[in-house]
């Protein structure tokens, strides 16, 4: 009798998840070769071999705009397909923090992100710096001090688009 009750409760829970689109966590498989398109304005995360990260119109075939999301200890690394460099929260002494790319073998706390999912969008949170990947139409930047990203903030939402 108890086994039937547990089975029924499990079926109800699974049905609720499917029916209502309930988010069951931040666990994701690795993903390769996707564009990260900003939810506000539709531009894509782009980079260059100098370590800069910025917005540009999404361009099919531009491998500087293609990113691999790969499992890492404590989260994921966001790796540029063209350069092999990881997206990171960077610090420039005297001017503050910014988003850039650096060697994936450097300090892990600024390279490791939590990949959080919303209904059709994603957020990237860097726990080492308590920073959310944020941006507006002219700049990509980290927002600090939040315990997590704010799903209601469209500037912190990203689409994963396969070119």
Backbone as CSV, one residue per row, in Angstrom:
resi,resn,N_x,N_y,N_z,CA_x,CA_y,CA_z,C_x,C_y,C_z
1,UNK,0.811,-1.191,0.000,0.000,0.000,0.000,0.863,1.269,0.000
2,UNK,1.916,1.281,0.831,2.803,2.444,0.904,3.529,2.658,-0.414
3,UNK,3.918,1.571,-1.088,4.614,1.694,-2.374,3.708,2.339,-3.410
4,UNK,2.422,1.978,-3.407,1.480,2.575,-4.357,1.305,4.068,-4.084
5,UNK,1.251,4.438,-2.814,1.109,5.842,-2.450,2.324,6.650,-2.897
6,UNK,3.519,6.122,-2.677,4.747,6.794,-3.105,4.771,6.925,-4.624
7,UNK,4.388,5.873,-5.332,4.362,5.912,-6.795,3.372,6.965,-7.288
8,UNK,2.196,7.049,-6.653,1.203,8.053,-7.051,1.706,9.471,-6.790
9,UNK,2.319,9.677,-5.622,2.862,11.000,-5.313,3.962,11.394,-6.291
10,UNK,4.805,10.447,-6.656,5.863,10.722,-7.635,5.258,11.085,-8.981
11,UNK,4.217,10.372,-9.385,3.557,10.666,-10.660,2.933,12.059,-10.646
12,UNK,2.316,12.439,-9.531,1.722,13.774,-9.409,2.811,14.845,-9.484
13,UNK,3.921,14.638,-8.792,5.021,15.598,-8.807,5.594,15.758,-10.211
14,UNK,5.834,14.658,-10.893,6.369,14.717,-12.264,5.382,15.419,-13.180
15,UNK,4.096,15.126,-13.033,3.075,15.787,-13.851,3.073,17.293,-13.612
16,UNK,3.215,17.710,-12.352,3.247,19.141,-12.040,4.451,19.813,-12.674
17,UNK,5.590,19.151,-12.629,6.801,19.706,-13.237,6.602,19.895,-14.726
18,UNK,6.037,18.888,-15.400,5.825,18.965,-16.843,4.735,19.981,-17.178
19,UNK,3.609,19.917,-16.472,2.466,20.767,-16.775,2.739,22.242,-16.517
20,UNK,3.374,22.555,-15.399,3.570,23.945,-15.013,4.961,24.470,-15.305
21,UNK,5.832,23.654,-15.870,7.175,24.107,-16.210,7.999,24.488,-15.002
22,UNK,7.809,23.796,-13.897,8.531,24.113,-12.672,10.010,23.846,-12.869
23,UNK,10.823,24.807,-12.478,12.277,24.668,-12.558,12.747,23.796,-11.408
24,UNK,13.451,22.709,-11.732,13.877,21.768,-10.698,15.348,21.876,-10.382
25,UNK,16.021,22.937,-10.784,17.407,23.099,-10.372,18.289,23.643,-11.457
26,UNK,19.568,23.771,-11.110,20.530,24.385,-12.009,21.434,23.370,-12.682
27,UNK,21.130,22.098,-12.566,21.988,21.083,-13.170,21.755,21.032,-14.676
28,UNK,22.810,21.053,-15.433,22.727,21.011,-16.886,23.845,20.129,-17.419
29,UNK,23.581,19.556,-18.561,24.650,18.850,-19.254,25.525,19.879,-19.953
30,UNK,26.710,19.458,-20.338,27.575,20.353,-21.095,26.882,20.732,-22.406
31,UNK,27.163,21.924,-22.903,26.587,22.404,-24.155,27.711,23.007,-24.987
32,UNK,27.643,22.807,-26.281,28.747,23.217,-27.142,28.277,24.062,-28.317
33,UNK,29.096,25.072,-28.649,28.903,25.854,-29.864,27.647,26.703,-29.895
34,UNK,27.245,27.261,-28.758,26.027,28.071,-28.741,26.363,29.554,-28.649
35,UNK,25.450,30.364,-29.152,25.524,31.805,-28.941,24.814,32.113,-27.635
36,UNK,25.346,33.042,-26.866,24.668,33.548,-25.676,24.106,34.914,-26.042
37,UNK,22.799,34.933,-26.272,22.128,36.139,-26.737,21.480,36.848,-25.551
38,UNK,21.784,38.116,-25.393,21.241,38.905,-24.291,19.739,39.083,-24.493
39,UNK,18.967,38.850,-23.437,17.509,38.925,-23.538,17.017,40.342,-23.811
40,UNK,17.778,41.338,-23.414,17.383,42.724,-23.664,18.173,43.250,-24.859
41,UNK,17.549,43.384,-25.976,18.208,43.936,-27.153,18.653,42.905,-28.167
42,UNK,18.861,41.665,-27.737,19.138,40.588,-28.672,20.555,40.484,-29.199
43,UNK,21.497,41.249,-28.677,22.879,41.125,-29.129,23.526,39.899,-28.499
44,UNK,24.605,39.430,-29.113,25.297,38.236,-28.634,26.585,38.588,-27.895
45,UNK,26.919,37.735,-26.942,28.199,37.842,-26.246,29.298,37.517,-27.245
46,UNK,30.252,38.396,-27.382,31.334,38.268,-28.353,32.646,38.485,-27.607
47,UNK,33.745,38.073,-28.216,35.052,38.300,-27.590,36.127,38.369,-28.661
48,UNK,37.355,38.577,-28.213,38.494,38.547,-29.125,39.667,37.867,-28.423
49,UNK,40.765,37.718,-29.121,41.924,37.028,-28.546,42.679,37.891,-27.530
50,UNK,42.315,39.169,-27.401,42.939,40.049,-26.403,42.316,39.916,-25.019
51,UNK,41.234,39.153,-24.904,40.581,38.977,-23.615,39.400,39.898,-23.373
52,UNK,38.982,40.637,-24.399,37.832,41.525,-24.258,36.538,40.742,-24.457
53,UNK,35.489,41.136,-23.759,34.144,40.596,-23.960,33.207,41.780,-24.165
54,UNK,32.278,41.646,-25.122,31.427,42.767,-25.497,30.224,42.244,-26.259
55,UNK,29.302,43.145,-26.612,28.132,42.804,-27.411,28.369,43.126,-28.875
56,UNK,27.812,42.289,-29.736,27.744,42.545,-31.166,26.461,41.918,-31.689
57,UNK,25.972,42.381,-32.854,24.851,41.665,-33.456,25.243,40.200,-33.674
58,UNK,24.301,39.311,-33.446,24.581,37.879,-33.616,24.903,37.589,-35.080
59,UNK,25.981,36.843,-35.302,26.441,36.536,-36.656,26.675,35.034,-36.782
60,UNK,25.874,34.390,-37.616,26.064,32.967,-37.878,27.463,32.747,-38.458
61,UNK,28.192,31.795,-37.917,29.532,31.491,-38.402,30.646,32.238,-37.693
62,UNK,30.313,33.196,-36.841,31.329,33.921,-36.084,31.683,33.095,-34.851
63,UNK,32.801,32.382,-34.903,33.162,31.480,-33.803,33.618,32.222,-32.549
64,UNK,33.885,33.525,-32.648,34.145,34.313,-31.441,32.860,34.501,-30.627
65,UNK,31.709,34.286,-31.269,30.420,34.380,-30.583,29.890,33.011,-30.164
66,UNK,30.639,31.964,-30.418,30.200,30.627,-30.021,30.896,30.240,-28.726
67,UNK,30.121,29.668,-27.820,30.608,29.353,-26.481,30.277,27.918,-26.124
68,UNK,31.193,27.279,-25.440,30.958,25.963,-24.857,30.728,26.152,-23.364
69,UNK,29.721,25.503,-22.845,29.450,25.502,-21.409,29.894,24.129,-20.918
70,UNK,30.965,24.082,-20.156,31.530,22.790,-19.743,31.577,22.688,-18.221
71,UNK,31.301,21.496,-17.736,31.314,21.249,-16.296,32.693,21.523,-15.724
72,UNK,32.709,22.141,-14.564,33.944,22.428,-13.831,33.641,22.214,-12.356
73,UNK,34.648,22.081,-11.569,34.455,21.901,-10.138,33.663,23.077,-9.566
74,UNK,32.494,22.806,-9.030,31.681,23.850,-8.429,30.791,24.604,-9.388
75,UNK,30.716,24.217,-10.653,29.858,24.916,-11.604,30.235,24.613,-13.034
76,UNK,30.267,25.653,-13.866,30.623,25.503,-15.277,31.633,26.576,-15.665
77,UNK,32.364,26.301,-16.728,33.190,27.308,-17.390,32.503,27.660,-18.702
78,UNK,32.543,28.923,-19.071,31.996,29.414,-20.332,33.195,29.687,-21.228
79,UNK,33.410,28.815,-22.213,34.650,28.810,-22.994,34.377,29.289,-24.418
80,UNK,35.108,30.305,-24.864,34.990,30.801,-26.233,35.536,29.758,-27.202
81,UNK,34.746,29.413,-28.210,35.146,28.379,-29.170,36.397,28.786,-29.935
82,UNK,36.480,30.033,-30.369,37.601,30.478,-31.192,38.902,30.595,-30.406
83,UNK,38.839,31.173,-29.220,40.071,31.460,-28.475,40.427,30.401,-27.445
84,UNK,39.440,29.621,-26.998,39.675,28.650,-25.928,39.798,29.302,-24.559
85,UNK,39.504,30.597,-24.478,39.604,31.329,-23.211,38.265,31.282,-22.480
86,UNK,38.317,31.374,-21.153,37.124,31.305,-20.308,36.610,32.694,-19.946
87,UNK,35.282,32.823,-19.935,34.665,34.057,-19.474,34.941,34.210,-17.985
88,UNK,35.287,35.419,-17.556,35.709,35.619,-16.169,35.307,36.996,-15.665
89,UNK,35.181,37.078,-14.346,35.074,38.374,-13.682,36.507,38.840,-13.477
90,UNK,36.864,39.942,-14.108,38.233,40.449,-14.104,38.324,41.680,-13.203
91,UNK,39.525,41.939,-12.726,39.739,43.145,-11.924,40.929,43.905,-12.479
92,UNK,40.699,45.185,-12.735,41.778,46.072,-13.154,41.979,47.066,-12.023
93,UNK,43.122,47.007,-11.423,43.384,47.856,-10.266,43.269,49.324,-10.642
94,UNK,42.514,50.041,-9.848,42.300,51.456,-10.093,41.009,51.754,-10.831
95,UNK,40.513,50.804,-11.626,39.275,51.060,-12.365,38.147,50.111,-11.986
96,UNK,38.421,49.011,-11.316,37.358,48.124,-10.849,37.236,46.829,-11.625
97,UNK,36.067,46.240,-11.534,35.796,44.923,-12.110,35.108,45.042,-13.458
98,UNK,35.293,44.029,-14.282,34.648,43.966,-15.584,34.596,42.506,-16.022
99,UNK,33.893,42.245,-17.114,33.811,40.900,-17.685,34.786,40.828,-18.847
100,UNK,35.593,39.785,-18.869,36.540,39.545,-19.949,36.771,38.055,-20.085
101,UNK,37.821,37.681,-20.792,38.195,36.270,-20.891,39.660,36.133,-20.509
102,UNK,39.995,34.958,-19.987,41.383,34.666,-19.652,41.614,33.170,-19.773
103,UNK,42.852,32.766,-19.632,43.208,31.359,-19.718,42.354,30.548,-18.751
104,UNK,41.854,29.434,-19.220,41.004,28.588,-18.375,41.785,27.930,-17.246
105,UNK,43.100,28.026,-17.248,43.909,27.437,-16.194,44.219,28.389,-15.056
106,UNK,43.707,29.625,-15.125,44.013,30.600,-14.076,43.039,30.466,-12.907
107,UNK,43.003,31.446,-12.028,42.234,31.385,-10.774,40.796,30.925,-10.996
108,UNK,40.418,29.788,-10.424,39.099,29.228,-10.713,37.921,30.025,-10.168
109,UNK,38.084,30.785,-9.104,36.921,31.465,-8.521,36.325,32.506,-9.458
110,UNK,37.134,33.140,-10.277,36.571,34.131,-11.184,36.184,33.537,-12.538
111,UNK,36.448,32.234,-12.747,36.097,31.562,-13.999,34.861,30.685,-13.879
112,UNK,34.482,30.329,-12.660,33.441,29.329,-12.449,32.093,30.004,-12.224
113,UNK,31.120,29.577,-13.008,29.782,30.158,-13.000,28.757,29.093,-12.648
114,UNK,27.671,29.507,-12.018,26.490,28.661,-11.882,25.593,28.989,-13.059
115,UNK,25.087,27.955,-13.705,24.221,28.105,-14.872,22.805,27.909,-14.375
116,UNK,22.054,28.978,-14.207,20.716,28.948,-13.627,19.684,29.092,-14.728
117,UNK,18.638,28.288,-14.673,17.646,28.351,-15.739,16.339,28.932,-15.253
118,UNK,15.747,29.735,-16.112,14.408,30.256,-15.914,13.495,29.557,-16.899
119,UNK,12.433,30.217,-17.337,11.487,29.552,-18.215,12.048,29.330,-19.614
120,UNK,12.672,30.245,-20.240,13.306,30.015,-21.536,14.646,30.730,-21.595
121,UNK,15.074,31.216,-20.452,16.271,32.026,-20.390,17.194,31.494,-19.313
122,UNK,18.437,31.942,-19.377,19.441,31.494,-18.418,20.095,32.694,-17.760
123,UNK,20.645,32.437,-16.593,21.437,33.426,-15.873,22.747,32.763,-15.496
124,UNK,23.793,33.555,-15.398,25.109,33.044,-15.024,25.589,33.808,-13.800
125,UNK,25.843,33.055,-12.730,26.217,33.642,-11.447,27.603,33.162,-11.057
126,UNK,28.493,34.103,-10.753,29.845,33.777,-10.323,29.896,33.858,-8.801
127,UNK,29.874,32.690,-8.148,29.844,32.645,-6.693,31.118,33.137,-6.043
128,UNK,32.262,32.962,-6.707,33.528,33.414,-6.141,33.570,34.909,-5.911
129,UNK,32.895,35.651,-6.768,32.844,37.110,-6.647,31.449,37.618,-6.299
130,UNK,30.506,36.691,-6.132,29.103,37.054,-5.903,28.637,38.046,-6.959
131,UNK,28.816,37.671,-8.216,28.495,38.564,-9.326,27.630,37.852,-10.352
132,UNK,26.668,38.572,-10.881,25.810,38.059,-11.935,26.269,38.647,-13.270
133,UNK,26.264,37.820,-14.322,26.587,38.309,-15.665,25.438,39.208,-16.103
134,UNK,25.733,40.457,-16.309,24.731,41.491,-16.514,25.142,42.308,-17.731
135,UNK,24.261,43.120,-18.235,24.637,43.968,-19.354,23.521,44.893,-19.776
136,UNK,23.898,45.885,-20.566,22.930,46.749,-21.223,23.323,46.780,-22.690
137,UNK,22.747,47.611,-23.460,23.015,47.564,-24.900,24.437,47.965,-25.272
138,UNK,25.163,48.604,-24.376,26.502,49.043,-24.740,27.614,48.336,-23.980
139,UNK,27.286,47.555,-22.951,28.354,47.024,-22.119,27.922,45.745,-21.412
140,UNK,28.877,44.861,-21.172,28.680,43.668,-20.359,29.434,43.909,-19.062
141,UNK,28.810,43.603,-17.947,29.460,43.889,-16.673,28.962,42.933,-15.593
142,UNK,29.694,42.831,-14.494,29.220,42.040,-13.358,28.407,42.920,-12.409
143,UNK,27.323,42.375,-11.870,26.570,43.041,-10.815,26.889,42.316,-9.523
144,UNK,27.353,43.038,-8.525,27.874,42.432,-7.297,26.892,42.463,-6.145
145,UNK,27.195,41.593,-5.150,26.529,41.634,-3.864,25.208,40.908,-3.777
146,UNK,24.758,40.315,-4.855,23.495,39.605,-4.828,23.730,38.159,-4.404
147,UNK,22.806,37.569,-3.647,22.971,36.158,-3.318,22.791,35.280,-4.552
148,UNK,22.103,35.777,-5.540,21.931,35.093,-6.815,21.458,36.131,-7.826
149,UNK,21.308,35.719,-9.074,20.800,36.633,-10.093,19.310,36.871,-9.873
150,UNK,18.814,37.958,-10.400,17.400,38.306,-10.282,16.705,37.974,-11.596
151,UNK,15.913,36.896,-11.600,15.261,36.474,-12.837,14.382,37.579,-13.418
152,UNK,13.814,38.412,-12.565,12.940,39.484,-13.042,13.722,40.609,-13.723
153,UNK,15.052,40.595,-13.620,15.885,41.625,-14.240,16.293,41.154,-15.634
154,UNK,15.660,41.696,-16.658,15.901,41.258,-18.035,17.357,41.466,-18.450
155,UNK,18.066,42.370,-17.804,19.463,42.625,-18.136,20.380,41.485,-17.680
156,UNK,19.865,40.588,-16.851,20.641,39.450,-16.364,20.208,38.136,-17.011
157,UNK,19.374,38.213,-18.040,18.860,37.014,-18.702,19.494,36.827,-20.074
158,UNK,19.750,35.564,-20.390,20.431,35.194,-21.629,19.706,34.028,-22.289
159,UNK,19.673,34.046,-23.621,19.163,32.914,-24.388,20.348,32.098,-24.884
160,UNK,20.193,30.794,-24.891,21.195,29.904,-25.484,20.698,29.555,-26.880
161,UNK,21.382,30.056,-27.903,20.960,29.905,-29.294,22.005,29.084,-30.040
162,UNK,21.556,28.039,-30.710,22.491,27.275,-31.540,22.471,27.843,-32.947
163,UNK,23.636,28.281,-33.441,23.681,28.926,-34.771,23.419,27.946,-35.901
